[in-house]
Amino acid sequence: MDQINPLKKYFRKPGIWLILPSGVKYYDKPVEVLNEMGEIPIYPMTAKDELLLKNADGLLNGSALTQLISSCAPCIPDPKNMPAVDVDAILVAIRRSTYGAKMDISATHDCEGAKETEYSIDINSLIAGIKEVKDILPVELESGIKVYVRPITLKNILDLNWVQYEQIRAVQMAEQKKVSDEESMKIMQTGYEAISNASIKIVSSSIDTVQLPDGEIVNDKAMILDWVLDLARQDYSKLEKTIMTANSQGIDKELTLTCNECGQQYKSPLDMNPTTFFA
């Protein structure tokens, strides 16, 4: 018989409860641990979690981020395939649960003579201002086709980041080797095509089903990708805009600050890079 650990009752407790921007929709597996308010528990980071965020390779390939979410939001069944719109909300809640409600940031207004200024922002107000993803209406194309889409996933973002990183490395290596202008142009063109293809795959993978004018339903991913690759620019842009609009909900990543020099309010982006956000 296994011995019961007497320390179990002293294990981490949730530091905050969070309503996800997605409303737990768009998950392939159900998010089970919800209270009567529809919130999920967010736990503070462990020492191991903090060490994960110092692992450059883990941050680059996304394993550090998915392990952090598994540790601090254990009711998320498959972090890599979760809606990306929930990720930033969870990271903000993890920081709140671990370090408290205040976070110090630096920002500089663009007025004459402005200096870098330290601000203390209230994380509770960020969480309170989370915008929920409304039901996404099908995208109707001029051909009569209806396209049913969902927000992009964390995996989509990680895959795109990796492709971009590979292309940046290729350009840097070319500069170090001092290749010819012609070869340099080829490398840049290859990189542009790789990033474009990765972006198209993200749009394609965010399509659940395509309903044809006669009512036939297509949900085969390979068939949908073939169709997306052949879409007219206008139709593709319409799809892309709908998908990206859904992904722009959640945490407001633009802070409203007041300049100490001129007294004017201005907008400054919230840096969500894990290496600095949890520093």
BADOSE-113236 format. One record per residue (C-alpha): residue number from 1; chain; x, z, y. Coordinates in nm, 4 decimals. Each point is the difference from the previous one (the first is absolute). Layout:
// BADOSE-113236
REC   lofi   sepa          x          z          y
REC    NUM      A          X          Z          Y
...
// end
This chain:
// BADOSE-113236
REC   lofi   sepa          x          z          y
REC      1      A     0.0000     0.0000     0.0000
REC      2      A     0.1374    -0.1003     0.3396
REC      3      A     0.0777     0.2888     0.2306
REC      4      A    -0.1955     0.0046     0.3252
REC      5      A     0.2272    -0.0070     0.3041
REC      6      A    -0.0865     0.3077     0.2127
REC      7      A     0.1313    -0.1873     0.3046
REC      8      A    -0.2648    -0.2703    -0.0317
REC      9      A    -0.2360     0.1764     0.2396
REC     10      A     0.2780    -0.0171     0.2600
REC     11      A     0.0451    -0.3777    -0.0254
REC     12      A    -0.0601    -0.2098     0.3127
REC     13      A    -0.3458     0.0081     0.1527
REC     14      A    -0.1516    -0.2838     0.2055
REC     15      A     0.1121     0.0232     0.3611
REC     16      A    -0.2749    -0.2261     0.1287
REC     17      A    -0.2994    -0.1983    -0.1244
REC     18      A    -0.0243    -0.3616     0.1091
REC     19      A    -0.2716    -0.2645     0.0201
REC     20      A     0.1671    -0.3282    -0.0945
REC     21      A    -0.0567    -0.2971     0.2349
REC     22      A    -0.1107    -0.2091    -0.2998
REC     23      A    -0.2640     0.2559    -0.0931
REC     24      A     0.1596    -0.0205    -0.3510
REC     25      A    -0.1319    -0.3548    -0.0305
REC     26      A     0.2257    -0.2860    -0.1170
REC     27      A     0.1709     0.2115    -0.2684
REC     28      A     0.0238    -0.1542    -0.3466
REC     29      A    -0.0060     0.3514    -0.1496
REC     30      A    -0.2291     0.2728     0.1359
REC     31      A     0.1322     0.2685     0.2342
REC     32      A    -0.1504     0.3022    -0.1733
REC     33      A     0.0919     0.3187     0.1883
REC     34      A    -0.2370     0.0027     0.2967
REC     35      A    -0.1771     0.2925     0.1644
REC     36      A    -0.3561    -0.0127     0.1312
REC     37      A     0.1323    -0.1507     0.3261
REC     38      A     0.1572    -0.2939    -0.1837
REC     39      A     0.3539     0.1203     0.0747
REC     40      A     0.3117     0.0017    -0.2183
REC     41      A     0.2566     0.2844    -0.0110
REC     42      A     0.3408    -0.0620     0.1562
REC     43      A     0.2839     0.2282    -0.1090
REC     44      A     0.3179     0.0856     0.1936
REC     45      A     0.3236    -0.1684    -0.1057
REC     46      A     0.2373     0.1629    -0.2449
REC     47      A     0.3789     0.0128     0.0422
REC     48      A     0.0202    -0.2860    -0.2515
REC     49      A    -0.2399    -0.2062     0.2122
REC     50      A     0.2209     0.0467     0.3059
REC     51      A     0.3033    -0.1167    -0.1976
REC     52      A    -0.1901    -0.3128    -0.1086
REC     53      A    -0.0327    -0.0993     0.3662
REC     54      A     0.3787     0.0033     0.0359
REC     55      A     0.0430    -0.2520    -0.2832
REC     56      A     0.0572    -0.3371     0.1685
REC     57      A    -0.0568    -0.1999    -0.3191
REC     58      A    -0.3215     0.1886    -0.0745
REC     59      A    -0.1305    -0.0673     0.3495
REC     60      A     0.0957    -0.3651    -0.0243
REC     61      A    -0.1777    -0.0703    -0.3289
REC     62      A    -0.2927     0.2312     0.0767
REC     63      A     0.0525     0.2456    -0.2857
REC     64      A     0.0682     0.2903     0.2404
REC     65      A    -0.3284    -0.0650     0.1810
REC     66      A    -0.2107    -0.0283    -0.3154
REC     67      A     0.1596     0.3143    -0.1479
REC     68      A    -0.0656     0.1899     0.3247
REC     69      A    -0.3683    -0.0995    -0.0085
REC     70      A    -0.0267     0.0935    -0.3698
REC     71      A     0.1439     0.3433     0.0785
REC     72      A    -0.1935     0.0810     0.3173
REC     73      A    -0.3239    -0.1932    -0.0685
REC     74      A    -0.0183     0.0308    -0.3813
REC     75      A    -0.3613    -0.1163    -0.0191
REC     76      A     0.1097    -0.3523     0.1023
REC     77      A     0.0079    -0.1629    -0.3455
REC     78      A     0.2407    -0.2878     0.0663
REC     79      A     0.1747     0.0224     0.3388
REC     80      A     0.1624    -0.3436    -0.0223
REC     81      A    -0.3390    -0.1709    -0.0235
REC     82      A    -0.1841     0.2184     0.2507
REC     83      A    -0.1451    -0.1570     0.3172
REC     84      A     0.2801    -0.0115     0.2562
REC     85      A    -0.2422     0.1217     0.2679
REC     86      A     0.0040     0.3443    -0.1685
REC     87      A     0.3798     0.0323    -0.0150
REC     88      A     0.0725     0.0892     0.3636
REC     89      A    -0.2900     0.2481     0.0063
REC     90      A     0.1422     0.1739    -0.3067
REC     91      A     0.3530     0.0062     0.1463
REC     92      A    -0.1308     0.1586     0.3220
REC     93      A    -0.1941     0.2565    -0.2040
REC     94      A     0.3100     0.0775    -0.2113
REC     95      A     0.1995     0.0640     0.3171
REC     96      A    -0.2763     0.2235     0.1343
REC     97      A    -0.0195     0.1897    -0.3296
REC     98      A     0.3777     0.0464    -0.0201
REC     99      A     0.1186     0.0593     0.3565
REC    100      A    -0.3108     0.1030     0.1948
REC    101      A    -0.2176    -0.1554     0.2681
REC    102      A     0.2655    -0.0847     0.2615
REC    103      A     0.2485    -0.2876    -0.0158
REC    104      A     0.2714    -0.0751     0.2553
REC    105      A     0.0645    -0.3638     0.0908
REC    106      A     0.2057    -0.1884     0.2601
REC    107      A    -0.1341    -0.2836     0.2154
REC    108      A     0.0881    -0.1837     0.3213
REC    109      A    -0.2381    -0.1497     0.2548
REC    110      A     0.0861    -0.3392     0.1503
REC    111      A    -0.0243     0.1167     0.3609
REC    112      A     0.3046    -0.0082     0.2246
REC    113      A     0.2305     0.2959    -0.0542
REC    114      A    -0.1838     0.1258    -0.3084
REC    115      A     0.2066     0.1976    -0.2498
REC    116      A    -0.0486     0.0713    -0.3676
REC    117      A    -0.2438     0.2904    -0.0191
REC    118      A    -0.0821     0.2467    -0.2759
REC    119      A    -0.3699     0.0439    -0.0785
REC    120      A    -0.1791     0.2363    -0.2350
REC    121      A    -0.3013    -0.1664    -0.1600
REC    122      A    -0.2867     0.1616    -0.1887
REC    123      A    -0.0271    -0.1368    -0.3543
REC    124      A    -0.3478     0.1498    -0.0377
REC    125      A    -0.1264    -0.2326     0.2723
REC    126      A     0.1526    -0.2990    -0.1807
REC    127      A    -0.1809     0.0978    -0.3191
REC    128      A    -0.3254     0.0638     0.1867
REC    129      A     0.0204    -0.3512     0.1471
REC    130      A     0.0282    -0.1806    -0.3346
REC    131      A    -0.2197    -0.3107    -0.0088
REC    132      A    -0.1830    -0.0720    -0.3239
REC    133      A     0.0026    -0.3516    -0.1441
REC    134      A    -0.3528    -0.1335     0.0239
REC    135      A    -0.1432    -0.2180    -0.2727
REC    136      A     0.1816    -0.3324     0.0216
REC    137      A    -0.2457    -0.2859     0.0323
REC    138      A     0.0730    -0.3162    -0.2001
REC    139      A     0.1874    -0.2701     0.1880
REC    140      A    -0.2175    -0.3105     0.0260
REC    141      A     0.1838    -0.3305     0.0283
REC    142      A    -0.1408    -0.3260     0.1388
REC    143      A    -0.0100    -0.1398    -0.3544
REC    144      A    -0.2648     0.2585    -0.0911
REC    145      A     0.2444     0.2054    -0.2052
REC    146      A    -0.0236     0.3798     0.0278
REC    147      A     0.3188     0.1995    -0.0529
REC    148      A    -0.0147     0.3706    -0.0871
REC    149      A     0.3181     0.1814     0.1046
REC    150      A     0.1525     0.3479    -0.0088
REC    151      A     0.2786     0.1715     0.1998
REC    152      A     0.3578    -0.0720    -0.1018
REC    153      A     0.1774     0.2474    -0.2289
REC    154      A     0.3159     0.2034     0.0386
REC    155      A     0.1583    -0.2285    -0.2619
REC    156      A    -0.0723    -0.3009     0.2231
REC    157      A     0.1893     0.1626     0.2872
REC    158      A     0.2912     0.1085    -0.2200
REC    159      A     0.0311    -0.3500    -0.1493
REC    160      A     0.0006    -0.1618     0.3449
REC    161      A     0.2537     0.2527     0.1310
REC    162      A     0.2290    -0.0787    -0.2931
REC    163      A    -0.0217    -0.3763     0.0607
REC    164      A     0.0800     0.0537     0.3688
REC    165      A     0.2929     0.2245    -0.0900
REC    166      A     0.1405    -0.2628    -0.2385
REC    167      A    -0.0178    -0.2680     0.2686
REC    168      A     0.1699     0.2220     0.2589
REC    169      A     0.2781     0.0710    -0.2509
REC    170      A     0.0402    -0.3712    -0.0718
REC    171      A     0.0396    -0.0750     0.3726
REC    172      A     0.2488     0.2870     0.0458
REC    173      A     0.2087    -0.1161    -0.2960
REC    174      A    -0.0004    -0.3550     0.1378
REC    175      A     0.1274     0.1293     0.3335
REC    176      A     0.2758     0.1968    -0.1732
REC    177      A     0.1088    -0.3077    -0.1958
REC    178      A    -0.0193    -0.2115     0.3172
REC    179      A    -0.1930    -0.2796    -0.1706
REC    180      A    -0.0669    -0.3302     0.1781
REC    181      A    -0.2924    -0.0403     0.2376
REC    182      A    -0.1675    -0.2283    -0.2528
REC    183      A     0.0286     0.2578    -0.2775
REC    184      A    -0.1183     0.2731     0.2354
REC    185      A    -0.3107    -0.2041     0.0860
REC    186      A    -0.0735    -0.0486    -0.3718
REC    187      A     0.0229     0.3760    -0.0603
REC    188      A    -0.2329     0.0717     0.2925
REC    189      A    -0.2480    -0.2651    -0.1194
REC    190      A     0.0059     0.1435    -0.3519
REC    191      A    -0.0625     0.3452     0.1433
REC    192      A    -0.2907    -0.1214     0.2107
REC    193      A    -0.1598    -0.1651    -0.3039
REC    194      A     0.0479     0.3139    -0.2126
REC    195      A    -0.1673     0.2208     0.2615
REC    196      A    -0.2831    -0.2530     0.0490
REC    197      A    -0.0613    -0.0163    -0.3761
REC    198      A    -0.0006     0.3801    -0.0253
REC    199      A    -0.2545     0.0216     0.2858
REC    200      A    -0.2245    -0.2588    -0.1677
REC    201      A     0.0131     0.1953    -0.3274
REC    202      A    -0.1107     0.3135     0.1855
REC    203      A    -0.3049    -0.1810     0.1376
REC    204      A    -0.0758    -0.1451    -0.3433
REC    205      A     0.0327     0.3350    -0.1798
REC    206      A    -0.2353     0.1593     0.2571
REC    207      A    -0.2830    -0.2331    -0.1078
REC    208      A    -0.2337     0.1546    -0.2560
REC    209      A    -0.2283    -0.2946    -0.0616
REC    210      A    -0.0848    -0.3412     0.1404
REC    211      A    -0.3646    -0.1084    -0.0068
REC    212      A    -0.0543    -0.3751     0.0040
REC    213      A    -0.2971    -0.1597     0.1831
REC    214      A    -0.1827    -0.0473    -0.3322
REC    215      A     0.0358     0.3708    -0.0808
REC    216      A     0.2856    -0.0303    -0.2501
REC    217      A     0.2417     0.2937     0.0142
REC    218      A     0.3774    -0.0430    -0.0290
REC    219      A     0.2139     0.3113    -0.0525
REC    220      A     0.2956    -0.1410    -0.1938
REC    221      A     0.3068     0.1020     0.2059
REC    222      A     0.2041    -0.3112    -0.0881
REC    223      A    -0.2872    -0.2312     0.0986
REC    224      A    -0.0508     0.1890     0.3262
REC    225      A     0.3718    -0.0269     0.0844
REC    226      A    -0.0066    -0.3779    -0.0617
REC    227      A    -0.2989    -0.0274     0.2327
REC    228      A     0.1561     0.2195     0.2730
REC    229      A     0.3195    -0.2087    -0.0080
REC    230      A    -0.2089    -0.3091     0.0748
REC    231      A    -0.2229     0.1544     0.2693
REC    232      A    -0.0248    -0.1601     0.3424
REC    233      A     0.1772     0.2059     0.2636
REC    234      A    -0.3263     0.0937     0.1745
REC    235      A    -0.1560     0.1400    -0.3190
REC    236      A     0.3202     0.1829    -0.0971
REC    237      A     0.0226     0.1609     0.3451
REC    238      A    -0.3590     0.1198    -0.0276
REC    239      A     0.0729     0.1672    -0.3342
REC    240      A     0.3266     0.1498     0.1204
REC    241      A    -0.1590     0.1433     0.3152
REC    242      A    -0.2797     0.1709    -0.1966
REC    243      A     0.2464     0.1555    -0.2463
REC    244      A     0.2390     0.1199     0.2714
REC    245      A    -0.2848     0.1398     0.2128
REC    246      A    -0.1054     0.2189    -0.2929
REC    247      A     0.3590     0.1164    -0.0363
REC    248      A     0.0276     0.0933     0.3698
REC    249      A    -0.2469     0.2870    -0.0367
REC    250      A     0.1013     0.3550    -0.0937
REC    251      A     0.2528     0.1899     0.2116
REC    252      A     0.0381    -0.1174     0.3591
REC    253      A     0.3721    -0.0785     0.0176
REC    254      A     0.0003    -0.0367     0.3799
REC    255      A     0.0509     0.3240     0.1901
REC    256      A    -0.1222     0.0534     0.3552
REC    257      A     0.2724     0.1825     0.1935
REC    258      A     0.0547     0.0975     0.3639
REC    259      A     0.3241    -0.0942     0.1749
REC    260      A     0.1765     0.2945     0.1608
REC    261      A     0.1532    -0.2254     0.2677
REC    262      A    -0.3006    -0.1948     0.1338
REC    263      A    -0.2911     0.1956    -0.1481
REC    264      A    -0.1584    -0.3086    -0.1557
REC    265      A    -0.1368    -0.0116    -0.3507
REC    266      A     0.1505    -0.2538    -0.2391
REC    267      A    -0.0144    -0.1023    -0.3636
REC    268      A     0.2821     0.0644    -0.2448
REC    269      A     0.0069    -0.0890    -0.3715
REC    270      A     0.0012     0.2796    -0.2580
REC    271      A     0.3087    -0.0483    -0.2160
REC    272      A    -0.1177     0.0270    -0.3621
REC    273      A     0.3404    -0.0726    -0.1553
REC    274      A     0.0278     0.2750    -0.2672
REC    275      A     0.3696     0.0617     0.0749
REC    276      A    -0.0788     0.1059     0.3580
REC    277      A    -0.3645     0.1066    -0.0315
REC    278      A     0.0909     0.2907    -0.2307
REC    279      A     0.3294     0.0850     0.1664
// end
